[in-house]
């Protein structure tokens, strides 16, 4: 037996779904790194402990550091695959990059607790950061996207969530951390709802009501599912753990798309397959009805990494 204790992951990375979420995006003030390191470790520890206190309402969350800010905050070591968001566009399909220094992601089945904790977190970080963006997500119907289709059906289940979402011993210093990619998609729902249901189903690659995946031969090459279900050279599925939720109000609404993964390659390949397509002109036709407003790349380290770095 080796006596290596597995570092403690932040519980929100692999948590099961919730009813509500709050997403806080911050930029750090200049020169605050030495104060911010212990402060972030405290925030992460606080979020970790609240998952016990509010276990009845399944509270969880994580703190992640932006790819462009990582070296300022933690200059001594960098996750092997951490890089800026892979912005790309083709024709009128755009996946822009909009980077933030910090991302605090909290979720719960009670909205009031989230509101309370979001205020607490902002107070803990006061004077060190600026809150640049805040969104509140919610479960829609039985886990559906606002398009009316069930979302996240392909997600890994059980222990497999950890295997997909967390870094393993291939990058020892960052074990139990996770590469996080976030895109805020605004849906054009009036345009979407004008489509007949069969056309919608062809674009997604599943039936709408009962969420049955099309047989492989029936899936259009432009369907969303066809574009994001990728395999590597060895024929293994390139999986991510999606922690996405619908967000917004009547004025602007859509999906907060959140990918958690033990590498940064799988997400990038999926985005490429959606936006650039397969080299034969087949891109993801869902992109005709939704627009990515942001694209941000983060890493959520283990609690132990953050605590060590705080000293």
C-alpha positions as CSV (number, residue, x, y, z in Angstrom):
1,X,0.0,0.0,0.0
2,X,1.4,3.4,-0.8
3,X,0.5,6.0,1.8
4,X,-0.3,8.7,-0.8
5,X,-3.6,10.1,0.4
6,X,-5.8,11.1,-2.5
7,X,-6.1,14.9,-2.5
8,X,-9.6,16.2,-1.7
9,X,-11.5,17.2,-4.8
10,X,-13.9,20.2,-4.7
11,X,-17.3,18.5,-4.3
12,X,-19.1,20.6,-6.9
13,X,-17.0,19.3,-9.8
14,X,-18.6,15.9,-9.9
15,X,-21.8,16.5,-8.0
16,X,-25.2,15.3,-9.2
17,X,-27.6,17.9,-10.6
18,X,-29.4,20.5,-8.6
19,X,-32.5,22.7,-8.8
20,X,-30.6,26.1,-8.7
21,X,-27.2,27.5,-9.4
22,X,-25.3,30.8,-9.1
23,X,-22.3,31.6,-11.3
24,X,-19.9,34.3,-10.2
25,X,-17.2,35.6,-12.5
26,X,-14.5,37.8,-11.0
27,X,-11.5,39.7,-12.1
28,X,-8.7,40.2,-9.6
29,X,-7.4,43.7,-8.6
30,X,-3.7,44.3,-9.4
31,X,-1.1,42.9,-7.1
32,X,-3.4,41.2,-4.6
33,X,-2.1,37.6,-5.2
34,X,-0.5,37.1,-1.8
35,X,-3.8,38.0,0.0
36,X,-5.9,36.2,-2.6
37,X,-4.2,32.8,-2.2
38,X,-5.2,32.3,1.5
39,X,-8.6,33.9,0.8
40,X,-9.4,31.6,-2.1
41,X,-8.4,28.6,0.0
42,X,-10.8,29.8,2.7
43,X,-13.6,30.2,0.2
44,X,-13.1,26.7,-1.2
45,X,-13.0,25.3,2.3
46,X,-16.1,27.2,3.3
47,X,-18.0,25.9,0.2
48,X,-16.7,22.4,1.0
49,X,-18.0,22.5,4.6
50,X,-21.4,23.9,3.7
51,X,-22.1,20.7,1.8
52,X,-22.4,19.1,5.2
53,X,-24.3,21.9,6.8
54,X,-26.8,22.0,3.9
55,X,-26.7,18.4,3.0
56,X,-30.6,18.3,3.1
57,X,-30.6,20.6,0.1
58,X,-27.6,19.1,-1.7
59,X,-25.4,22.2,-1.5
60,X,-22.1,22.0,-3.5
61,X,-19.7,24.2,-5.4
62,X,-16.2,24.8,-6.6
63,X,-13.7,27.6,-7.1
64,X,-11.7,27.7,-10.4
65,X,-8.9,29.9,-11.6
66,X,-8.7,31.4,-15.1
67,X,-6.1,30.1,-17.6
68,X,-4.8,33.6,-18.1
69,X,-4.6,34.4,-14.4
70,X,-3.1,31.1,-13.2
71,X,0.6,32.1,-13.5
72,X,0.1,35.3,-11.5
73,X,-1.7,33.5,-8.7
74,X,0.2,30.2,-8.6
75,X,3.6,30.9,-10.4
76,X,5.3,27.8,-9.1
77,X,3.4,25.2,-11.0
78,X,0.8,25.0,-13.8
79,X,-1.6,22.2,-14.8
80,X,-0.1,20.5,-17.9
81,X,-3.0,21.2,-20.3
82,X,-4.2,24.5,-19.0
83,X,-4.5,27.0,-21.9
84,X,-6.7,29.9,-22.9
85,X,-10.2,29.3,-24.3
86,X,-9.9,27.9,-27.9
87,X,-11.9,30.7,-29.6
88,X,-13.0,29.8,-33.1
89,X,-15.5,30.8,-35.8
90,X,-16.7,29.7,-39.2
91,X,-19.2,31.4,-41.4
92,X,-21.7,32.9,-39.0
93,X,-20.9,30.5,-36.2
94,X,-18.9,32.1,-33.5
95,X,-17.3,30.7,-30.3
96,X,-15.7,33.7,-28.8
97,X,-13.3,33.8,-25.8
98,X,-14.1,36.0,-22.9
99,X,-11.7,35.2,-20.0
100,X,-12.2,35.8,-16.3
101,X,-9.7,35.5,-13.5
102,X,-11.9,33.5,-11.1
103,X,-15.1,31.4,-11.3
104,X,-17.1,30.5,-8.2
105,X,-19.8,28.0,-9.1
106,X,-22.4,27.1,-6.4
107,X,-25.5,24.9,-6.6
108,X,-28.2,23.9,-4.3
109,X,-31.9,22.8,-4.2
110,X,-32.7,25.9,-2.3
111,X,-32.3,29.3,-3.9
112,X,-32.2,31.3,-0.6
113,X,-29.2,29.4,0.6
114,X,-27.4,30.1,-2.7
115,X,-28.2,33.8,-2.4
116,X,-26.9,33.8,1.2
117,X,-23.7,32.0,0.2
118,X,-23.1,34.1,-2.9
119,X,-23.2,37.2,-0.6
120,X,-20.8,35.6,1.9
121,X,-18.3,34.7,-0.8
122,X,-18.4,38.2,-2.2
123,X,-17.7,39.6,1.3
124,X,-14.8,37.2,1.8
125,X,-13.3,38.4,-1.5
126,X,-14.0,42.1,-0.9
127,X,-11.3,44.5,-1.8
128,X,-9.4,41.8,-3.8
129,X,-11.6,41.2,-6.8
130,X,-14.4,42.8,-8.9
131,X,-17.6,40.9,-9.7
132,X,-17.8,41.1,-13.5
133,X,-20.7,38.8,-14.2
134,X,-23.3,36.9,-12.3
135,X,-25.9,34.5,-13.7
136,X,-28.5,32.3,-11.9
137,X,-29.3,28.9,-13.3
138,X,-32.3,26.7,-12.7
139,X,-33.6,23.2,-13.5
140,X,-36.1,23.4,-16.3
141,X,-38.9,20.7,-16.3
142,X,-37.3,17.2,-16.0
143,X,-33.7,18.3,-16.7
144,X,-34.5,19.9,-20.1
145,X,-32.7,22.7,-22.0
146,X,-35.0,25.6,-22.9
147,X,-35.2,24.2,-26.4
148,X,-37.4,21.5,-24.7
149,X,-35.0,18.7,-25.1
150,X,-33.5,16.7,-22.2
151,X,-29.9,17.8,-21.6
152,X,-26.9,15.9,-20.3
153,X,-28.3,12.4,-21.0
154,X,-24.8,11.2,-22.1
155,X,-23.2,12.2,-18.8
156,X,-21.0,9.7,-17.1
157,X,-22.8,8.0,-14.1
158,X,-21.6,7.1,-10.6
159,X,-17.9,6.7,-9.9
160,X,-17.3,7.2,-13.6
161,X,-18.0,10.9,-13.1
162,X,-14.7,11.2,-11.1
163,X,-12.8,9.2,-13.8
164,X,-14.0,11.5,-16.5
165,X,-13.8,14.9,-14.7
166,X,-10.7,14.6,-12.5
167,X,-7.0,14.7,-13.3
168,X,-5.3,11.4,-12.3
169,X,-1.7,10.5,-11.5
170,X,-0.5,11.6,-15.0
171,X,-0.2,15.2,-13.5
172,X,0.6,14.4,-9.8
173,X,0.6,18.0,-8.5
174,X,-2.8,18.6,-9.9
175,X,-4.4,15.3,-9.1
176,X,-8.2,15.6,-8.3
177,X,-8.3,18.9,-10.1
178,X,-10.5,19.5,-13.2
179,X,-10.3,21.5,-16.4
180,X,-13.4,23.7,-16.7
181,X,-14.7,25.3,-19.8
182,X,-17.7,27.7,-19.7
183,X,-19.8,29.1,-22.5
184,X,-22.9,31.2,-22.0
185,X,-25.3,30.5,-24.9
186,X,-28.2,32.8,-25.6
187,X,-30.9,30.9,-27.4
188,X,-33.1,32.4,-30.2
189,X,-36.2,30.6,-28.9
190,X,-38.8,32.3,-31.1
191,X,-36.8,31.1,-34.2
192,X,-36.5,27.6,-32.6
193,X,-40.2,27.3,-31.8
194,X,-41.2,28.1,-35.4
195,X,-39.6,24.8,-36.4
196,X,-41.8,21.7,-36.7
197,X,-41.0,19.2,-34.0
198,X,-39.5,16.6,-36.4
199,X,-37.1,19.2,-37.7
200,X,-36.0,20.0,-34.1
201,X,-35.5,16.4,-33.4
202,X,-33.3,16.0,-36.5
203,X,-31.2,18.9,-35.3
204,X,-30.7,17.4,-31.9
205,X,-30.6,13.7,-32.9
206,X,-33.2,12.6,-30.3
207,X,-36.9,12.5,-29.9
208,X,-38.3,15.4,-27.9
209,X,-41.0,13.9,-25.7
210,X,-39.4,10.6,-24.6
211,X,-35.8,11.5,-25.3
212,X,-34.9,8.4,-27.4
213,X,-31.7,8.7,-29.3
214,X,-31.9,8.2,-33.1
215,X,-30.4,5.0,-34.5
216,X,-26.9,5.7,-35.7
217,X,-27.9,5.4,-39.4
218,X,-30.8,7.9,-38.9
219,X,-28.7,10.6,-37.3
220,X,-28.0,13.5,-39.7
221,X,-24.3,14.4,-39.8
222,X,-25.4,17.9,-38.8
223,X,-27.2,16.7,-35.7
224,X,-25.9,18.0,-32.3
225,X,-25.4,14.5,-30.9
226,X,-23.4,13.3,-34.0
227,X,-21.1,16.4,-33.7
228,X,-20.3,16.0,-30.0
229,X,-20.1,12.2,-29.6
230,X,-16.4,11.8,-30.6
231,X,-13.9,9.0,-30.3
232,X,-10.1,9.2,-30.1
233,X,-7.6,7.3,-32.3
234,X,-8.0,4.2,-30.1
235,X,-11.7,4.3,-30.5
236,X,-12.4,5.4,-26.9
237,X,-15.2,7.9,-26.2
238,X,-13.9,11.4,-25.6
239,X,-16.1,12.1,-22.6
240,X,-16.7,15.2,-20.6
241,X,-18.9,15.8,-17.5
242,X,-21.5,18.4,-18.3
243,X,-22.6,20.6,-15.4
244,X,-24.8,22.8,-17.6
245,X,-28.0,24.5,-16.6
246,X,-30.5,26.9,-18.2
247,X,-30.2,30.5,-17.1
248,X,-31.7,33.9,-17.6
249,X,-34.9,35.8,-17.8
250,X,-37.4,36.5,-20.6
251,X,-35.0,39.2,-22.0
252,X,-32.0,36.9,-22.4
253,X,-32.0,33.2,-21.8
254,X,-30.2,30.1,-22.8
255,X,-27.7,27.6,-21.4
256,X,-24.7,28.0,-19.2
257,X,-22.7,25.3,-20.8
258,X,-20.1,23.9,-18.3
259,X,-17.6,21.1,-19.2
260,X,-15.6,19.5,-16.5
261,X,-12.8,17.1,-17.6
262,X,-9.5,15.5,-16.6
263,X,-8.0,16.9,-19.8
264,X,-8.6,20.0,-22.0
265,X,-8.5,18.1,-25.3
266,X,-12.0,16.6,-25.3
267,X,-13.9,19.8,-25.0
268,X,-11.8,21.5,-27.6
269,X,-12.3,18.7,-30.1
270,X,-16.1,18.8,-29.5
271,X,-16.3,22.6,-30.0
272,X,-14.3,22.2,-33.2
273,X,-16.6,19.5,-34.4
274,X,-19.6,21.7,-33.7
275,X,-18.3,25.0,-35.2
276,X,-15.8,23.9,-37.9
277,X,-17.5,20.7,-38.6
278,X,-16.1,17.4,-40.0
279,X,-14.2,18.8,-43.0
280,X,-17.1,17.8,-45.3
281,X,-19.3,20.8,-44.6
282,X,-21.2,19.2,-41.7
283,X,-21.4,21.5,-38.7
284,X,-23.8,21.5,-35.7
285,X,-27.1,22.9,-36.9
286,X,-28.1,23.7,-33.4
287,X,-25.7,26.7,-33.7
288,X,-28.2,28.3,-36.1
289,X,-30.5,28.8,-33.0
290,X,-28.1,29.7,-30.2
291,X,-25.2,32.0,-29.9
292,X,-22.2,31.7,-27.6
293,X,-21.7,35.0,-25.8
294,X,-18.7,34.0,-23.8
295,X,-16.0,31.3,-23.7
296,X,-13.7,30.9,-20.6
297,X,-11.1,28.4,-19.6
298,X,-10.4,27.6,-15.9
299,X,-8.8,25.0,-13.7
300,X,-10.4,23.9,-10.4
301,X,-7.6,22.5,-8.2
302,X,-7.9,20.2,-5.3
303,X,-8.6,21.7,-1.9
304,X,-5.2,20.5,-0.8
305,X,-3.4,22.3,-3.6
306,X,-5.1,25.5,-2.7
307,X,-4.3,25.1,1.0
308,X,-0.6,24.3,0.4
309,X,-0.3,27.3,-1.9
310,X,-1.9,29.6,0.7
311,X,0.9,29.2,3.2
